[in-house]
Amino acid sequence: MSRSRFHVVIAGGGVAGLEAALALQAIARDDVSVEIVAPEVEFTYRPLAVSEPFEKGEVKRFPLHALAEAAGARLRPASLAAVDADEKTVRLDDGTRVGYDALLLTVGAVPRDAVDGALTFRGAQDGAALAALLARATTGDVRSLTFAVPSGTTWPLPLYELALMTAMHLTDHVTNGSVAVVTPEDHPLAIFGPTASTALAELLDLRGIAFEHSVTPVEWRDGKLRVVPERWIATDAVVSLPRLEGPRIPGLPQDSSGFLPTDEYGWVLGVNDVYAAGDVTQFPLKQGGIATQQADAAASAIAADAGVDVRPEEFRPVLRGLLLTGFVPRFLRADVTGAGSTIDTEPLWWPPAKIVGRHLAPFLAEHLGLAEALPDELRMDAVPVDVELDRVEGRPLWSRV
């Protein structure tokens, strides 16, 4: 790759990093060189982690270097240690310094335990612990399970998936265990609006899942979950999502939680030629589809910086979520501004995968195979609906076989 071209360093090889590399390849292939700096050797399809404990799916892993190459980028295996914005260099964990014309930070956030005493489900690394808990529930050793949404969680959907699949798992094993959801939300999945909340409330009721709203879980001990407003809820086990902290990158402005302030194009405020997308930013919704939209906006601004004749695209968040239920999944879509929301059992985008990105979704379907990128319970006879994710320059990115 020629250094004479506008050199873009992307720190992070996850969803936002790959989406940005693909976007730059699509709009600025001949004008930029892209280098991805990431410690991982594999790209992990993390949203399917909720299925593994139930043996209904598995987390897919693929060589990151191959995906980076296919996305038009070069992979440098390393971790980001610091940024020198004045010198336009990044320092890596091995002491190496790498120069850039533009830097895009997609390094994600750091998960922390949020409810003392609970099993924190961060993803695949906690699948075995949850599977062990399910085994205890099927034998009757654990008779009540509570899924707790901690304070500050902006993407609670995985916890609802775990609760729904647990209820079905217990039914399938003819086990008389109880399942409950405890959350600070006023309504289930309130971020998707009243239409989705009402439908999900009906589904929870159908599955016999108790719903405790407007309370914040704090700690679990001696068979009781303490919540605020102050009271105790009897339960044999608690599963919680983590709270997230920013990675606290030396050399960059950040808030008290370590997150980076950005504008509508992903520019890190107060620092020239540095952009950010995904969980590392201050934007409150931490979700893969949101991260890809932020990455698209940042890529368009970087391309304009490189002299490409392109109009930078503002980040205008649209929330899309595929809710796994253990049976028929639910597709949810909402305009974050509150303009409208939809829930359906038929796909609202195509490919109907868990990770939704203008470039990334069809890319993964093409390079990994559509079946590899979809949850096991998804029907394969669905018809594409949301064509805005299916076209670039007027041509389909994905064709059904």
C-alpha positions as a Markdown table, in Angstrom:
| # | Residue | x | y | z |
|---|---|---|---|---|
| 1 | Met | 0.0 | 0.0 | 0.0 |
| 2 | Ser | 1.5 | 3.4 | -1.0 |
| 3 | Arg | 2.1 | 5.8 | 1.8 |
| 4 | Ser | 1.7 | 8.6 | -0.8 |
| 5 | Arg | -2.0 | 8.2 | -0.5 |
| 6 | Phe | -4.0 | 9.8 | 2.3 |
| 7 | His | -3.3 | 7.3 | 5.1 |
| 8 | Val | -6.1 | 6.4 | 7.5 |
| 9 | Val | -5.4 | 4.4 | 10.6 |
| 10 | Ile | -8.4 | 2.6 | 12.1 |
| 11 | Ala | -7.8 | 1.5 | 15.7 |
| 12 | Gly | -10.1 | -1.4 | 16.4 |
| 13 | Gly | -11.0 | -4.4 | 14.3 |
| 14 | Gly | -14.6 | -4.9 | 15.3 |
| 15 | Val | -17.9 | -3.9 | 13.8 |
| 16 | Ala | -17.3 | -0.2 | 13.4 |
| 17 | Gly | -13.7 | -0.7 | 12.2 |
| 18 | Leu | -14.7 | -3.1 | 9.4 |
| 19 | Glu | -17.7 | -1.0 | 8.4 |
| 20 | Ala | -15.5 | 2.1 | 8.1 |
| 21 | Ala | -12.8 | 0.2 | 6.1 |
| 22 | Leu | -15.6 | -1.0 | 3.7 |
| 23 | Ala | -17.1 | 2.5 | 3.4 |
| 24 | Leu | -13.7 | 4.0 | 2.6 |
| 25 | Gln | -13.1 | 1.2 | 0.0 |
| 26 | Ala | -16.5 | 2.0 | -1.6 |
| 27 | Ile | -16.1 | 5.8 | -1.8 |
| 28 | Ala | -12.3 | 6.5 | -1.7 |
| 29 | Arg | -10.6 | 3.3 | -2.9 |
| 30 | Asp | -8.0 | 5.1 | -5.1 |
| 31 | Asp | -7.4 | 8.0 | -2.7 |
| 32 | Val | -6.8 | 6.5 | 0.7 |
| 33 | Ser | -4.7 | 3.7 | 2.2 |
| 34 | Val | -6.3 | 2.0 | 5.3 |
| 35 | Glu | -4.5 | 0.4 | 8.1 |
| 36 | Ile | -6.4 | -1.4 | 10.9 |
| 37 | Val | -4.6 | -1.7 | 14.2 |
| 38 | Ala | -6.1 | -4.4 | 16.4 |
| 39 | Pro | -4.9 | -6.9 | 19.0 |
| 40 | Glu | -7.4 | -9.6 | 17.9 |
| 41 | Val | -6.5 | -12.2 | 15.3 |
| 42 | Glu | -10.2 | -13.1 | 14.8 |
| 43 | Phe | -13.4 | -11.2 | 14.1 |
| 44 | Thr | -16.0 | -12.4 | 16.5 |
| 45 | Tyr | -19.7 | -12.4 | 15.6 |
| 46 | Arg | -20.7 | -11.6 | 19.1 |
| 47 | Pro | -24.5 | -11.1 | 19.0 |
| 48 | Leu | -25.1 | -14.8 | 18.8 |
| 49 | Ala | -23.4 | -15.3 | 22.2 |
| 50 | Val | -26.9 | -15.4 | 23.8 |
| 51 | Ser | -27.7 | -18.6 | 21.9 |
| 52 | Glu | -24.7 | -20.6 | 22.9 |
| 53 | Pro | -25.7 | -21.6 | 26.5 |
| 54 | Phe | -29.0 | -23.0 | 25.0 |
| 55 | Glu | -27.2 | -24.9 | 22.2 |
| 56 | Lys | -29.2 | -23.0 | 19.6 |
| 57 | Gly | -26.3 | -21.4 | 17.9 |
| 58 | Glu | -22.7 | -20.5 | 18.3 |
| 59 | Val | -20.5 | -17.5 | 18.1 |
| 60 | Lys | -18.8 | -17.4 | 14.7 |
| 61 | Arg | -15.1 | -16.5 | 14.5 |
| 62 | Phe | -13.2 | -15.7 | 11.4 |
| 63 | Pro | -9.6 | -14.6 | 10.6 |
| 64 | Leu | -9.4 | -10.9 | 10.9 |
| 65 | His | -6.5 | -10.5 | 8.5 |
| 66 | Ala | -8.5 | -12.1 | 5.7 |
| 67 | Leu | -11.6 | -9.9 | 6.3 |
| 68 | Ala | -9.4 | -6.8 | 6.5 |
| 69 | Glu | -7.7 | -7.6 | 3.2 |
| 70 | Ala | -11.1 | -8.2 | 1.6 |
| 71 | Ala | -12.1 | -4.8 | 2.9 |
| 72 | Gly | -9.1 | -3.2 | 1.2 |
| 73 | Ala | -7.1 | -2.6 | 4.4 |
| 74 | Arg | -3.9 | -3.9 | 6.0 |
| 75 | Leu | -4.0 | -5.4 | 9.5 |
| 76 | Arg | -1.3 | -4.5 | 12.0 |
| 77 | Pro | -1.7 | -6.8 | 15.1 |
| 78 | Ala | -1.2 | -4.4 | 18.1 |
| 79 | Ser | -3.0 | -2.5 | 20.7 |
| 80 | Leu | -3.4 | 1.3 | 20.9 |
| 81 | Ala | -1.5 | 2.8 | 23.8 |
| 82 | Ala | -1.8 | 6.6 | 23.2 |
| 83 | Val | -2.4 | 9.3 | 20.7 |
| 84 | Asp | -0.2 | 12.3 | 19.9 |
| 85 | Ala | -2.6 | 14.5 | 18.0 |
| 86 | Asp | 0.0 | 17.3 | 17.4 |
| 87 | Glu | 2.5 | 14.9 | 15.8 |
| 88 | Lys | -0.4 | 12.9 | 14.2 |
| 89 | Thr | 1.0 | 9.6 | 15.4 |
| 90 | Val | -0.3 | 6.7 | 17.6 |
| 91 | Arg | 1.8 | 4.8 | 20.0 |
| 92 | Leu | 1.2 | 1.1 | 20.1 |
| 93 | Asp | 1.7 | -1.3 | 23.0 |
| 94 | Asp | 5.1 | -2.5 | 21.7 |
| 95 | Gly | 6.4 | 1.1 | 21.6 |
| 96 | Thr | 6.0 | 1.5 | 17.8 |
| 97 | Arg | 4.8 | 4.8 | 16.5 |
| 98 | Val | 2.5 | 4.9 | 13.5 |
| 99 | Gly | 1.8 | 8.1 | 11.6 |
| 100 | Tyr | -1.6 | 9.0 | 10.1 |
| 101 | Asp | -3.4 | 11.6 | 8.0 |
| 102 | Ala | -6.6 | 10.7 | 9.7 |
| 103 | Leu | -7.3 | 8.5 | 12.7 |
| 104 | Leu | -10.5 | 6.7 | 13.4 |
| 105 | Leu | -11.0 | 5.2 | 16.9 |
| 106 | Thr | -13.3 | 2.2 | 17.1 |
| 107 | Val | -11.8 | 0.5 | 20.1 |
| 108 | Gly | -15.1 | -0.1 | 22.0 |
| 109 | Ala | -15.7 | 0.1 | 25.7 |
| 110 | Val | -14.7 | -1.9 | 28.8 |
| 111 | Pro | -17.4 | -4.0 | 30.5 |
| 112 | Arg | -17.6 | -3.9 | 34.3 |
| 113 | Asp | -19.7 | -5.8 | 36.8 |
| 114 | Ala | -22.9 | -3.7 | 37.5 |
| 115 | Val | -24.9 | -5.8 | 40.0 |
| 116 | Asp | -22.8 | -7.1 | 42.9 |
| 117 | Gly | -23.2 | -10.9 | 43.3 |
| 118 | Ala | -24.9 | -11.4 | 40.0 |
| 119 | Leu | -23.6 | -13.4 | 37.0 |
| 120 | Thr | -22.5 | -10.7 | 34.5 |
| 121 | Phe | -23.2 | -11.8 | 31.0 |
| 122 | Arg | -20.7 | -10.0 | 28.7 |
| 123 | Gly | -20.8 | -12.4 | 25.8 |
| 124 | Ala | -19.2 | -15.7 | 24.8 |
| 125 | Gln | -16.8 | -15.7 | 27.7 |
| 126 | Asp | -19.6 | -16.0 | 30.1 |
| 127 | Gly | -21.6 | -18.7 | 28.1 |
| 128 | Ala | -20.2 | -21.6 | 30.1 |
| 129 | Ala | -21.2 | -20.0 | 33.4 |
| 130 | Leu | -24.7 | -19.4 | 32.2 |
| 131 | Ala | -25.0 | -22.9 | 30.8 |
| 132 | Ala | -24.0 | -24.2 | 34.2 |
| 133 | Leu | -26.7 | -22.1 | 35.8 |
| 134 | Leu | -29.3 | -23.4 | 33.3 |
| 135 | Ala | -28.3 | -27.0 | 34.1 |
| 136 | Arg | -28.9 | -26.3 | 37.8 |
| 137 | Ala | -32.3 | -24.8 | 36.9 |
| 138 | Thr | -33.3 | -27.9 | 34.9 |
| 139 | Thr | -32.6 | -30.1 | 37.9 |
| 140 | Gly | -34.6 | -28.0 | 40.3 |
| 141 | Asp | -31.5 | -26.8 | 42.2 |
| 142 | Val | -32.3 | -23.2 | 41.0 |
| 143 | Arg | -36.0 | -22.6 | 41.0 |
| 144 | Ser | -36.1 | -18.8 | 40.3 |
| 145 | Leu | -34.0 | -16.8 | 37.9 |
| 146 | Thr | -34.0 | -13.0 | 37.6 |
| 147 | Phe | -32.5 | -11.1 | 34.7 |
| 148 | Ala | -31.5 | -7.7 | 35.9 |
| 149 | Val | -31.0 | -4.6 | 33.7 |
| 150 | Pro | -28.5 | -2.4 | 35.5 |
| 151 | Ser | -28.7 | 1.4 | 35.7 |
| 152 | Gly | -27.2 | 3.1 | 32.7 |
| 153 | Thr | -27.7 | 0.2 | 30.3 |
| 154 | Thr | -28.8 | 1.7 | 27.0 |
| 155 | Trp | -28.9 | -1.6 | 25.0 |
| 156 | Pro | -30.9 | -4.1 | 27.2 |
| 157 | Leu | -32.1 | -6.3 | 24.3 |
| 158 | Pro | -29.6 | -9.2 | 25.0 |
| 159 | Leu | -31.0 | -9.6 | 28.5 |
| 160 | Tyr | -34.6 | -10.0 | 27.2 |
| 161 | Glu | -33.3 | -12.6 | 24.8 |
| 162 | Leu | -31.7 | -14.5 | 27.6 |
| 163 | Ala | -34.9 | -14.3 | 29.7 |
| 164 | Leu | -37.2 | -15.4 | 26.8 |
| 165 | Met | -34.9 | -18.3 | 25.8 |
| 166 | Thr | -34.5 | -19.4 | 29.4 |
| 167 | Ala | -38.3 | -19.6 | 29.9 |
| 168 | Met | -38.6 | -21.7 | 26.7 |
| 169 | His | -35.6 | -23.8 | 27.8 |
| 170 | Leu | -37.3 | -24.6 | 31.2 |
| 171 | Thr | -40.5 | -25.4 | 29.4 |
| 172 | Asp | -38.7 | -27.7 | 27.0 |
| 173 | His | -37.2 | -29.5 | 29.9 |
| 174 | Val | -40.5 | -29.7 | 31.8 |
| 175 | Thr | -39.0 | -27.7 | 34.7 |
| 176 | Asn | -41.2 | -25.7 | 37.0 |
| 177 | Gly | -38.8 | -22.7 | 37.4 |
| 178 | Ser | -39.8 | -19.1 | 37.4 |
| 179 | Val | -38.2 | -16.3 | 35.3 |
| 180 | Ala | -38.4 | -12.6 | 35.9 |
| 181 | Val | -37.0 | -9.4 | 34.4 |
| 182 | Val | -36.1 | -6.5 | 36.6 |
| 183 | Thr | -35.4 | -3.2 | 35.0 |
| 184 | Pro | -35.2 | 0.6 | 35.5 |
| 185 | Glu | -37.3 | 1.0 | 32.3 |
| 186 | Asp | -40.9 | 1.9 | 32.5 |
| 187 | His | -41.8 | -0.6 | 29.7 |
| 188 | Pro | -39.9 | -3.5 | 28.2 |
| 189 | Leu | -37.4 | -2.3 | 25.5 |
| 190 | Ala | -38.8 | 1.2 | 25.8 |
| 191 | Ile | -36.0 | 2.5 | 23.5 |
| 192 | Phe | -38.0 | 1.0 | 20.6 |
| 193 | Gly | -41.2 | 2.9 | 21.4 |
| 194 | Pro | -44.7 | 1.9 | 22.6 |
| 195 | Thr | -45.6 | -0.4 | 19.7 |
| 196 | Ala | -42.6 | -2.7 | 20.4 |
| 197 | Ser | -43.0 | -2.4 | 24.2 |
| 198 | Thr | -46.6 | -3.5 | 24.0 |
| 199 | Ala | -45.8 | -6.5 | 21.8 |
| 200 | Leu | -42.9 | -7.6 | 24.0 |
| 201 | Ala | -45.0 | -7.2 | 27.2 |
| 202 | Glu | -47.5 | -9.6 | 25.6 |
| 203 | Leu | -44.7 | -12.0 | 24.7 |
| 204 | Leu | -43.3 | -11.9 | 28.2 |
| 205 | Asp | -46.7 | -12.6 | 29.7 |
| 206 | Leu | -47.2 | -15.5 | 27.2 |
| 207 | Arg | -43.9 | -17.1 | 28.3 |
| 208 | Gly | -44.9 | -16.6 | 32.0 |
| 209 | Ile | -42.0 | -14.1 | 32.6 |
| 210 | Ala | -42.7 | -11.7 | 35.5 |
| 211 | Phe | -41.8 | -8.0 | 34.7 |
| 212 | Glu | -40.7 | -5.6 | 37.4 |
| 213 | His | -40.3 | -2.1 | 36.0 |
| 214 | Ser | -39.0 | 1.2 | 37.3 |
| 215 | Val | -36.6 | -0.3 | 39.7 |
| 216 | Thr | -32.8 | -0.4 | 39.7 |
| 217 | Pro | -31.0 | -3.6 | 40.7 |
| 218 | Val | -28.1 | -3.1 | 43.0 |
| 219 | Glu | -26.8 | -6.3 | 44.6 |
| 220 | Trp | -27.8 | -10.0 | 45.1 |
| 221 | Arg | -26.9 | -11.9 | 48.2 |
| 222 | Asp | -28.4 | -14.5 | 50.4 |
| 223 | Gly | -31.1 | -15.4 | 47.8 |
| 224 | Lys | -32.4 | -11.8 | 47.5 |
| 225 | Leu | -32.0 | -9.0 | 45.0 |
| 226 | Arg | -31.8 | -5.5 | 46.4 |
| 227 | Val | -33.4 | -2.9 | 44.2 |
| 228 | Val | -33.9 | 0.9 | 44.4 |
| 229 | Pro | -36.5 | 2.2 | 45.5 |
| 230 | Glu | -35.4 | 0.2 | 48.5 |
| 231 | Arg | -36.8 | -3.4 | 48.7 |
| 232 | Trp | -35.6 | -7.0 | 48.3 |
| 233 | Ile | -36.8 | -9.5 | 45.7 |
| 234 | Ala | -36.4 | -13.2 | 46.6 |
| 235 | Thr | -34.7 | -15.1 | 43.8 |
| 236 | Asp | -32.3 | -18.0 | 43.6 |
| 237 | Ala | -30.0 | -16.5 | 40.9 |
| 238 | Val | -29.5 | -13.2 | 39.1 |
| 239 | Val | -28.0 | -12.6 | 35.6 |
| 240 | Ser | -27.1 | -9.0 | 34.7 |
| 241 | Leu | -25.6 | -7.1 | 31.8 |
| 242 | Pro | -22.4 | -5.2 | 32.4 |
| 243 | Arg | -22.0 | -1.4 | 32.7 |
| 244 | Leu | -19.6 | 0.1 | 30.2 |
| 245 | Glu | -16.6 | 2.4 | 30.7 |
| 246 | Gly | -14.6 | 4.2 | 28.1 |
| 247 | Pro | -11.0 | 2.9 | 27.5 |
| 248 | Arg | -9.4 | 6.2 | 28.7 |
| 249 | Ile | -7.0 | 6.8 | 25.8 |
| 250 | Pro | -4.0 | 9.0 | 26.8 |
| 251 | Gly | -3.7 | 12.1 | 24.6 |
| 252 | Leu | -7.4 | 12.6 | 23.9 |
| 253 | Pro | -10.3 | 14.5 | 25.5 |
| 254 | Gln | -12.7 | 12.3 | 27.3 |
| 255 | Asp | -15.5 | 12.5 | 29.9 |
| 256 | Ser | -15.3 | 11.2 | 33.4 |
| 257 | Ser | -16.3 | 7.8 | 32.2 |
| 258 | Gly | -13.6 | 7.6 | 29.6 |
| 259 | Phe | -15.8 | 8.2 | 26.5 |
| 260 | Leu | -14.9 | 10.5 | 23.6 |
| 261 | Pro | -17.0 | 13.5 | 22.7 |
| 262 | Thr | -17.8 | 13.6 | 19.0 |
| 263 | Asp | -19.9 | 15.7 | 16.5 |
| 264 | Glu | -22.4 | 14.4 | 13.9 |
| 265 | Tyr | -19.6 | 13.4 | 11.6 |
| 266 | Gly | -17.6 | 11.5 | 14.3 |
| 267 | Trp | -15.0 | 14.2 | 14.7 |
| 268 | Val | -13.5 | 14.0 | 18.2 |
| 269 | Leu | -14.1 | 17.5 | 19.5 |
| 270 | Gly | -11.0 | 19.7 | 20.0 |
| 271 | Val | -8.6 | 17.4 | 18.2 |
| 272 | Asn | -7.7 | 17.7 | 14.5 |
| 273 | Asp | -8.0 | 14.7 | 12.1 |
| 274 | Val | -9.2 | 12.3 | 14.8 |
| 275 | Tyr | -12.6 | 10.6 | 14.6 |
| 276 | Ala | -14.4 | 8.0 | 16.6 |
| 277 | Ala | -17.3 | 5.6 | 16.2 |
| 278 | Gly | -19.0 | 3.0 | 18.3 |
| 279 | Asp | -19.0 | 2.3 | 22.0 |
| 280 | Val | -15.9 | 4.5 | 22.6 |
| 281 | Thr | -18.0 | 7.6 | 21.9 |
| 282 | Gln | -20.3 | 9.5 | 24.3 |
| 283 | Phe | -23.4 | 8.6 | 22.3 |
| 284 | Pro | -25.5 | 6.8 | 24.8 |
| 285 | Leu | -26.8 | 4.0 | 22.7 |
| 286 | Lys | -24.1 | 1.3 | 22.6 |
| 287 | Gln | -25.2 | -1.1 | 19.8 |
| 288 | Gly | -23.5 | -2.6 | 16.7 |
| 289 | Gly | -25.9 | -1.2 | 14.2 |
| 290 | Ile | -25.5 | 2.3 | 15.7 |
| 291 | Ala | -21.7 | 1.8 | 15.5 |
| 292 | Thr | -21.9 | 1.1 | 11.8 |
| 293 | Gln | -23.9 | 4.2 | 11.2 |
| 294 | Gln | -21.4 | 6.3 | 13.1 |
| 295 | Ala | -18.6 | 4.6 | 11.1 |
| 296 | Asp | -20.3 | 5.5 | 7.8 |
| 297 | Ala | -20.5 | 9.2 | 8.8 |
| 298 | Ala | -16.9 | 9.3 | 9.9 |
| 299 | Ala | -15.7 | 7.5 | 6.7 |
| 300 | Ser | -17.5 | 10.1 | 4.6 |
| 301 | Ala | -15.9 | 12.9 | 6.5 |
| 302 | Ile | -12.5 | 11.3 | 6.2 |
| 303 | Ala | -12.9 | 10.8 | 2.5 |
| 304 | Ala | -13.8 | 14.5 | 2.1 |
| 305 | Asp | -10.6 | 15.3 | 4.1 |
| 306 | Ala | -8.7 | 13.2 | 1.6 |
| 307 | Gly | -10.0 | 15.3 | -1.3 |
| 308 | Val | -12.6 | 12.9 | -2.5 |
| 309 | Asp | -15.6 | 14.6 | -4.2 |
| 310 | Val | -18.1 | 13.4 | -1.6 |
| 311 | Arg | -20.5 | 15.2 | 0.7 |
| 312 | Pro | -19.9 | 14.2 | 4.3 |
| 313 | Glu | -22.9 | 12.2 | 5.7 |
| 314 | Glu | -24.3 | 13.2 | 9.1 |
| 315 | Phe | -24.9 | 10.5 | 11.7 |
| 316 | Arg | -28.7 | 10.2 | 11.8 |
| 317 | Pro | -29.3 | 7.2 | 14.1 |
| 318 | Val | -31.9 | 4.5 | 13.2 |
| 319 | Leu | -32.2 | 1.7 | 15.7 |
| 320 | Arg | -32.6 | -1.8 | 14.4 |
| 321 | Gly | -32.7 | -4.9 | 16.6 |
| 322 | Leu | -33.2 | -8.6 | 16.0 |
| 323 | Leu | -34.7 | -10.2 | 19.2 |
| 324 | Leu | -34.1 | -13.9 | 19.5 |
| 325 | Thr | -36.9 | -15.6 | 21.5 |
| 326 | Gly | -36.1 | -19.3 | 21.2 |
| 327 | Phe | -38.8 | -19.7 | 18.6 |
| 328 | Val | -39.9 | -17.0 | 16.1 |
| 329 | Pro | -37.6 | -13.9 | 16.2 |
| 330 | Arg | -38.8 | -10.4 | 16.3 |
| 331 | Phe | -37.4 | -7.6 | 14.1 |
| 332 | Leu | -37.6 | -4.1 | 15.6 |
| 333 | Arg | -36.9 | -0.8 | 14.0 |
| 334 | Ala | -37.2 | 2.7 | 15.5 |
| 335 | Asp | -36.2 | 6.2 | 14.6 |
| 336 | Val | -34.2 | 7.4 | 17.5 |
| 337 | Thr | -35.8 | 10.8 | 17.1 |
| 338 | Gly | -39.2 | 9.2 | 18.0 |
| 339 | Ala | -40.7 | 9.6 | 14.5 |
| 340 | Gly | -41.8 | 5.9 | 14.3 |
| 341 | Ser | -41.2 | 2.3 | 15.3 |
| 342 | Thr | -42.0 | -1.1 | 13.9 |
| 343 | Ile | -42.0 | -4.7 | 15.2 |
| 344 | Asp | -42.5 | -7.7 | 13.0 |
| 345 | Thr | -41.8 | -11.4 | 12.6 |
| 346 | Glu | -40.7 | -10.8 | 9.1 |
| 347 | Pro | -37.4 | -9.2 | 8.3 |
| 348 | Leu | -37.3 | -5.4 | 8.1 |
| 349 | Trp | -33.8 | -5.4 | 6.5 |
| 350 | Trp | -31.7 | -7.6 | 4.3 |
| 351 | Pro | -29.7 | -9.7 | 4.9 |
| 352 | Pro | -31.7 | -10.2 | 8.1 |
| 353 | Ala | -28.7 | -10.6 | 10.4 |
| 354 | Lys | -28.0 | -9.5 | 13.9 |
| 355 | Ile | -25.3 | -7.0 | 12.9 |
| 356 | Val | -26.9 | -4.4 | 10.6 |
| 357 | Gly | -24.5 | -2.3 | 8.5 |
| 358 | Arg | -24.8 | -0.7 | 5.1 |
| 359 | His | -21.6 | -2.3 | 4.0 |
| 360 | Leu | -20.8 | -4.8 | 6.7 |
| 361 | Ala | -24.0 | -6.9 | 6.6 |
| 362 | Pro | -23.8 | -7.9 | 2.9 |
| 363 | Phe | -20.0 | -8.2 | 3.2 |
| 364 | Leu | -20.3 | -10.7 | 6.0 |
| 365 | Ala | -23.1 | -12.6 | 4.2 |
| 366 | Glu | -20.9 | -12.8 | 1.1 |
| 367 | His | -17.6 | -13.7 | 2.8 |
| 368 | Leu | -18.9 | -15.8 | 5.6 |
| 369 | Gly | -22.0 | -17.3 | 4.0 |
| 370 | Leu | -25.5 | -16.1 | 4.8 |
| 371 | Ala | -26.2 | -19.1 | 7.1 |
| 372 | Glu | -23.1 | -18.4 | 9.1 |
| 373 | Ala | -24.3 | -14.8 | 9.8 |
| 374 | Leu | -27.8 | -15.7 | 10.8 |
| 375 | Pro | -29.2 | -17.1 | 14.0 |
| 376 | Asp | -30.4 | -20.7 | 13.9 |
| 377 | Glu | -34.1 | -19.8 | 14.6 |
| 378 | Leu | -34.4 | -17.4 | 11.6 |
| 379 | Arg | -36.6 | -18.6 | 8.8 |
| 380 | Met | -34.8 | -18.6 | 5.4 |
| 381 | Asp | -37.8 | -17.9 | 3.2 |
| 382 | Ala | -38.1 | -14.2 | 4.2 |
| 383 | Val | -38.4 | -11.5 | 1.6 |
| 384 | Pro | -36.2 | -8.3 | 1.9 |
| 385 | Val | -38.2 | -5.2 | 2.9 |
| 386 | Asp | -35.8 | -2.4 | 3.9 |
| 387 | Val | -34.0 | -1.7 | 0.6 |
| 388 | Glu | -32.0 | 1.2 | 2.0 |
| 389 | Leu | -29.4 | -1.3 | 3.3 |
| 390 | Asp | -29.4 | -3.3 | 0.0 |
| 391 | Arg | -28.1 | -0.8 | -2.4 |
| 392 | Val | -24.9 | 1.2 | -3.1 |
| 393 | Glu | -24.9 | 3.3 | -6.3 |
| 394 | Gly | -28.2 | 1.7 | -7.3 |
| 395 | Arg | -27.1 | -1.9 | -7.4 |
| 396 | Pro | -28.0 | -4.7 | -5.0 |
| 397 | Leu | -25.3 | -5.6 | -2.5 |
| 398 | Trp | -26.8 | -9.0 | -1.8 |
| 399 | Ser | -28.8 | -11.4 | -4.0 |
| 400 | Arg | -30.8 | -14.2 | -2.6 |
| 401 | Val | -29.9 | -17.7 | -3.7 |
